[in-house]
Amino acid sequence: MTKALGFDFGTTNSVLAASHGDTTQSLSFTSTAGTNDSMRTALSFMKHAQLGAAAVKIEAGQAAIQQFIDNPGEARFLQSIKTFAASPLFQGTLIFARRHGFEDLMRSFLTRIADYAGDGWKQEYGRIVVGRPVRFAGSNPDEKLALERYDRALSSFDFPEIHYVYEPVAAAFYFAQNLKKDATVLVADFGGGTTDYSIIRFESHAGELTAVPVGHSGVGVAGDHFDFRIIDNVVSPLIGKGSQFKSFDKLLDVPSSYYANFGRWNQLSIFKTLKDFADLKQLVRSAVEPEKLETFIDLVEHDEGYPLYQAVSATKMRLSREEETEFYFAPLGEKSRRTVRRSDFERWIAPDLARIEEALDEVLATTNTPAGGIDKVFLTGGTSFVPAIRRLFENRFAGDRIESGGELLSIAHGLALIGERDDIERWTAMAA
């Protein structure tokens, strides 16, 4: 039996799991930010005089966030790097005058979390099994390019074998360990950047679990989009979105493009260095409501992006438990205190929900599988807690068929379990 490492390289969080016979164990990561069993998929780079004039200190995960916050203006921060994997337009990013391609970023991230994992990483693994989405994020994703980039990054680590498995297939395998009888399973994996579906037929023959892939679908919409909807509807109007400025004898709208920077909190630190930010400062003098733009400028200059997104994420989580909750962000003052109702949130995310439902329709239609033909539905990923997401499935499938669990860990552990199998090619062929 081959000892395997499962790597769930996620948009928001990443997890490593090692196989131990019929069981798996998450690798824990110890960094300057403490010990965790999952890592934020983030990197920070900072020049470090003690390491030499040209040396750069690289941190990953929570330690990267801490380095960025502790060194405003000095550290270059990147998050959700997975979203660049399949983009032909992304040819790299300059970090302290050196260009880093996607594979460089992925290699740096894995190198650091390997350091943090210590002895857990240093064991002898015959294989690494890496999750990949059914459809990569982006408007026109190039799957072949993404996997070539993954290969170039992973080949640096001398694993005897590298395999790729669809993320929902891995989640399905994790879930299937507890099946009591043969079943057709629909897995819905809600990540930070993508929502993926797989339908798999699981059967047990002489105690051996077998699976037949029925079909897959996916869409580049998930939890990050939901966060941005709260920002766009609650925060952006407080800092000038929808307001106007005077240009000679005309009133013009403040460009909405400024507020697109809130799609990723770290974009605000990059925005600070751009001409657009200088232009925004110039608009204050002619703005009808200058105090709003001044607040926007203060948020950017004081690097409030990360705490703002923490406040937004906490609001979203509370709305999964409560019909309404209060949003408040101290740097915005009392004017930010607002009751946010779940009904409002669901109205804001309605376009995203529609696309998620279309992808569900697609996998059922293309596989000619009626809702009644699904024996079990397994929901995984943090966004699966959103009541509107739950309702989408409850409207299609009987409630006793819907299960969830292992929201952060199921994919990595499923990958590690698949990595032990002698018939691994049957599983990885699903990702070909």
N, C-alpha and C positions, 0 to 999 in steps of 0.2 A: 504494500500500500504506500503510495507516494505521499510524502508530507508536503502540504500545500499552504500557500499564503493567499488569502482573499483580499483584494484591494478594491474597496468601494471609493472611487475617486469622484466625489460629488461636487455639485456646483456650490453648495453652501458648506457642507461638512464632509469629511473623509474619515474612513474607518479601515483598519487592518485587522483581520482575524486569521488565526492559525488553526490548522486542523490537528486534532489529537485523537486518532482512531475514529470512532463514530461521533465524537464531540468536537466542539470548536471553542476557542477562547479569544476574546478581544485582546489586542495588544494595547497596553497603556503607554501614554506618552508623558514624560516628565520634562518640563521646560521651566524657564524662569517664571512662567505664568501658573505653575502648579502641575498637578497630574490629572489627566483626562483620558477617557477611552474613545473619544472622537476628537477630531481636529477641524477647526474652521479652515476651509480651503482658501488660505490667504498667505501672502508673502509680504515681507517688508525688507527693504535694503537701506543700509545706512553706512556712510563712510566711517571707518573706525581707525583713528590715529594710532592706537596701540598695536594694530595688526599691520601697519605699514601705510605709506601715503596713498597707495592705489587700492588698498584692500577695502572690501565691503563686508559688513556684518549682515548676514542673512538670517532672518527668523521666519518661522512658519506658524500658522494657527493662531492660538490665543496669544502666544509670545510676539507674533508679528503685530497684532493689534496693539499690544501694550507698548512695543517699541515705537509704533507710529504715534500713539497718543502722548508718550513721554517725550518725544522729540519733534514737536510741531515744526514743519518747514524743513526739517533735515532728513527725515526718512521718506523714501518712496514706497507707497503701499499699493498692492494689487490684490483684488479679491475676485471670486467667481471666474478664475482663469479658464475653467473648463469651457466656458461659453465661447472662447476663441478657437477651440480645437478644430472645428470644421469650416472655419472662415478663410477662404482664399485671400480675402482682403487684409487679413491680419498677417503681416510679414514680420512682426516683431515690435518691440517697444524699447526706446532708449532709456537706460538706467545708468546715470552717471557716465554718459558718453559711450556706453557699450550697448550694442543692440542685443536684445534677448528675444529669440524666437519662442514659439509656444513650447517646443520640446525642451528648451533651456529652462523655462519657467516650471514645467512639470518635473523635470529632473531636479531642480533646486528644491522644490516642495518635498519630493519623495526623499531626497538626501537628508533634509532636516528632520522629517518625521521619523526616518530610520535612526538618526542620532538620538532623538527623544525616546524611541522605543527600546534602545539599549540591547540587552541580551535577548529580548523577544525577537528582534530583527536578525540577530547574528546566528540564529540556528540555521541548520542546513535544510533548505527547502528545495524540493525537486521542481516545483512549479510555482509560478504566480498566476493567479486567475483574476483578471481585471474586469470590472463591470463597465458596460457602455450603454448609453441610451438607445432606445429603438430609433429615435430620430434626434440627431444632435440639434442643439439650439442654433438659432440664426435664421435669417430670411431665406437663404439659399445654401443650406449646409452641404458640404462635400464630405461624405462619409469615408471615402477612400483616403482622402487627405488626412482626416482626423486620425484614422488608425495608423497611417504611416508615421504621423507625428508621435502617437503613443509608442509605437515600436522604437523609434529613435531615442525617446526618453528612457524607456524601460530597458533597452539593450545595454545600458551603462552598468547595470547591476548584476550581470553575470548569472541570471537565473537560467538553469538548463532549458526550461520551457516557459513560454509566455502564451497564455490563452485569453480569449475574450468571450464573455457571455453577456447576453442582454440583462440589464439590471432587473427587470421584472421577472425574468426566468430564474435568476438567483433567489429573489424574494420568494418565488413560488416554491422552489426546492426547499428553502428553509421552512416554509409553511407546511409543505407536504409531509415532513417528518412526523407530524401529528395526525395525519389522515387515518381514519379507521377502516376506510373502504375505498375502492376505486372512485375516482371523481374527475370531472372536468372543472378546472379551476381558472377563474379570471383573476389576474393580479393587476391592480392599479397602483403604480408607484408614483407618488407625488414628491418630486424633488424641489430644489430651489429654482431651477431653470427650465425643467422639462416635466411633462406628465407622460408616462409610458404605460401601455397595456400589453399584456400577453395572455393568451388562452392556451392552456396546456392540459392534456389528458394524462393523468397519473394512474398507473396500474401497478399492482404488486404481483409478481410471479415468483413462486417459491421463495418468498421473503425478500426478493430483490425489487427495489423500486425502479420502475421504468417510466418513461415519459415520451409522449408524442406531441411535438409542437403543432398547434392548430393555426395560430396566427398572431400578429403583432400590429400595433399602431402606436403613434405618439404625436405630441405637439409641443412646441417650444413655449409653453405657458405653464407657470406654477407659482409657488409661494412668493417669489420675489415680486411678481406682478401685483399680488394682493397687497403687499407692503406699500408699493408705490401708489396704489389707488388711495390709501389712507393719507399719504403725504400730499398727493395732488389735490385732494378734496378738503383736507383739514388744515394743513400747514401752508401750502403754497399761496392760498388767498390772503393769509396774514402777512405775507412778505412780498406782496405786489402782483401776484398773478391775477390777471383780469383788470388791473388798474391801468391808468393812462398817463401820458406825458404830453407836453405842449411842444409842437414843432411849428414855429412861425405862427400862423393863425389856425392851425389844425390841432385836433386832439387825436393822438395815435395810441394804440395799445402797446403796453410793454411787451416785448417779444417773449412769447411762451417758450422759446428754445432755451432761455436761461434756466427754466425750471425742470427741463429734462435731465439736468445734472443730478437731480435727486433720485434718478433711477438706480444709482449705486452710491452709497454714502461716501465712499472714498473719492468719487468723482469731484466732490466739492473741493478737495485739496488740490486737484489738478486744475479745476476751474479758476482757482485763485491765481494761477500763473498765466492765464490766457488773456488775449486782447478783449474777449467778451466781458471779462470781469472789469477791466478798465473802462469799457464802454458803459457797463452797468453803473459804475460810480459816477460817470458823467451825467447819466440820466437823472440822478437825484435832484439836480438843480432845476430841471424842468418838469419833474414829476408832479402830478396832481396830489398824490399822497406820498410825499417824500419819506415820511417816517417808516413806511412799509419797506421801501427799498433799503433804507438805512439798517433796518433789522436784518434783512437778507445779507447785506454786506457784513454785518457783525457776526452772523452765523458762520460765514465762510472764513473770515479772518481769525476767528477764535476756534476753528476746527471742531465745530459742534456736530459734524455729520454723524459720527459713531453714536454718541449718546442720544441723538435724535432718533436714529434707527432702533436703538434699544427701546426707547419709549413707544415707538410705533409698533414694534414686534410684540411688546407686552400688551398693548391695546388689542391687537389682533387675537392674541391668545385668550385674553379675558372675554372677548366677544364669542369665543367658542363655548364658554361656560355661562355667559350672562346675556340677557336681552339688550342691555345697554351698559356702557361704562364711561368713565370720565377720562378724557385725554388731557394731559397737562405736561408742558415742557418748560421748565423753569427759565431757561435763557430767553424764551419768548414772552415771559411775564404772564400776568393774569389773563391777558387777551387770548392766550392759547387754551385756557380752560374751557372745555367743551364736552357736552354729552354726545357720545357717538352711539347710535343705535345699530343693532345688528341688521335691522331692515335697511338702513342707509348703506351700510357696508356691502350688503348683498346686492343692492342696486348698483353700487360703484363697480363691483367685480362681475356684473352680469355679462359683459362682453367676453371676459376671460372664461367664465363658466360655460358660455355657449361653445367656445372653441374646444374646451375640455370634453364637453358632451359630444361634439362632432367627432372627435377622435374615438370615443367609445362606440358611437354609431358605426364608425368605419370598421373597427375590428369585428363587431358582430355581423355586419353586412358582408364583408369580404370573406369571412369564414362560414357564412350561411348558418350562423349559430343563433337560434332564438334565445331570448332571455331565460326561458324555461329549461333550456339545455345546459345552463350553467349550474353546477352543483354547489360550488363554493365561490365566494368572492372574498379576496384578501386585499385589504387596503393598507398600504404602508407609506411612510413619509409623514413629516410633520403637518403638512397641509391637509392630510386626511382627517384631522380633528375639526376642520371648519364645518359647521353644521350644514351649510349649503352644499358642500361636497357630499356629505353623508346622505342628504336628502336625494341628491341626484341618483344615487345607487339604490336607495330604499324605494324610489319610485319605479325602478326597473326590476328589482329582485326582492324576494321575500326577506324580511329582516333576519330570520334565523339562518340565512345562508351567508350573511356578511360578517366577516371577522377582521380583526386588526391586531397589531402587536409588533414589537421589535422595530419601532418606527425609524430608529437611527442605525440599528445593528443588523437587521434581517438580510440585507443585500450582501454585506461582507461575509457573514457567516454562511449564507447559501453558497457564495463563491468558493469558500474554503472547503465546504463539504463536496461540492462538485469536483474540486481539484483533486480529491482523493480517489476518484472513481477510475476504474480501468477503462471504462467506456467514455472517457471525457470528450472524445471527438464528437460523439453523438450530441453532446450538449453544446459544445462550442460551434458546431455546424449551424446552430440556430442564429449565430451572430455573424455568419459569413456574408 
